[in-house]
Amino acid sequence: MKTKDKTQTLRFPSNLVAPIGRFLRTSLKKLESRKNDIVREDPFRNKSRLLDNASPDADAEEQFGHARTSAIKEQIDRQIIQTRKALTRVKVGKYGICEDCGNMIDTERLMAYPEATLCTKCQAKRE
């Protein structure tokens, strides 16, 4: 007797997933817009700064500004990747199913973090 794969039998109804897909697409657009804004704020983006003979305080401020924008950009990049993964799972019908263990992700977790692709147990294992 063959056993069925959990991911084939567990699914959220498509009428529940469609609004989540729209929400995730809107979130993705906002994240990409925010990333573009952060890139424009980076003081190292300005090429003429290399010719500028600025004071050490100004240089330190630029260094701090660059570190700040780099950290924010890195976090936004991770959120973009996670949102795209969740959107892919919506498209293939596996949204709400843990990509590691194949069990349903708690609805409370999905409500708080709609781009979740791991259940809390698997997320804890990865961390």
N, C-alpha and C positions, 0 to 999 in steps of 0.2 A: 504494500500500500504506500503510495507516494504522499508526502506531506506538502502542503502548499506553502510557498514562500510568504512570509508575513507582509512584505511590501506589496504583494499582488492582491491581498485581501483587504488590507487596511487602507482606507481613503476617506478624506473629507468629501462631503457632497460638493459638486461643482458650483452649486448656487451659493455655497458659503465661501468657496475659494476665490470666486471671481472678484468680489470687492477687495479681498486681500491683495490680489494681483494688481488691481488699480492703485491701491494704497502703496504697494511696494514700488510701482513704476513712478508714482509721484515723489516718493521718498528718494528714489534714485536720481531723479532730475534735480531735486533740491541739493542733494549731496554733491553732484557734479558741478552745480552752480557755485556752491560754497567752496569747493576745491579750486575752481577758477579764481574766485575772489581771493583766496589765501595765496595762491601763486602770484597774483598781482601785488599783494602786500609784501612779498619777500624783498627785503632791501638789497639782496645780492642779485636780483633780477636786473637792476639798473647797471648797464655796462659802463656808464661814465664814472661810476664810483671808483674805478680803478685809477683814474687820472686825478681824482680829487685828493688833495693833501689835507685830509681832515684831522681834527684833533683826536687824541687817544680815546676821549669820552665818546665821540661820534662813532669811532670804529667799534668800541665796545657795545654801543647801542645797536649798531648794525649786526654785530655777531649775535647778540641776544635776540634781535628781531628775526634773524635767519633761523636760529635754533627753534624759536617759538613757531614760526610758520612751517618749518620742516616737521616738527612733532605733530602739529595739527593736521598737516597734509597726510602724514603717514597714518594717522588714526582715521581720517576720512577715506583714504584708500582701502583700509581694512573694512570699513563699513560698506563701501561700494561693492567690494568683492562679495561680502556676506549677503548683501541685498540681491546681487545678481545670481548668486547660488540659490537663494530662496525663490526668485522669479523663475529660474530654470526648473526648480522642483514643482512650482505651480503648473508650469507648462506641461511637464511630463506626468502630472498626476500624483506626485509623491510628496506634495506639501504636507507638513504636519507629521511626517514619518522620519524618525531619526535615521540619518545616513550611516550611522555606525551599527546600531543594534537592530534596526528595523521596527522598533516599537513606536507607538503613538507618542508624540511630544505632548506634554500636559497643555491643555487649553489655556491655563493661567499663564504659563510661560509664553505661549504664542501671543496672548493678548498683550503682555508686557513687552515682548521682544518678537515682533512678527517675522523678522528675518532669521529666526532660529532654525538651524538645520540639524541640531543635536538635542537629545533629551538632556535633562539636568545631570543624570548619572554619567553619560558619555562625555559631556562637557567637563565635568569635574575630573574625569580620568585624563583628558587632554591637558588640563591645566596642572 
